C-alpha cells in the first residue's frame, strides 16, 4: 500500500494473546514519513479482528525507517509533498512460522 520502500523493518511481534487464541488478522496503519526517514503520526485505520493486533502493528510501523532527506539539498516542493502525503501499510499477522 505504501509507495515507498523502507530501508529498515523491525521484527514484527505476534501478540501473546493472539498466539494463545490461535488467531490471525491484519491491521492497516497510516503515517507520514518525516525528513529524518521515521514514520510520524502513526495511526490505525482498520483492524480485523479489532482489539487484538493494533498495538503490535503500531510498534512495527513506528520502527520502520525510510531513506532520510539528509545528505542532499532538499527540493522544497518534493519535501513538502513527502511530509504531507500519508502512507498506508497493511500489517498481516499469520500463524505460519509462529511457535
Secondary structure, 3 states (H helix, E strand, C coil): CCCCCCCECCCCCCCHHHHHHCCCEEEEEEEEECCCCEEEEEEEEEEECCCCCHHHHHHHHHHCECCCCCCCCCCHHHHHHHHHCEEEEEEEECCCCCC
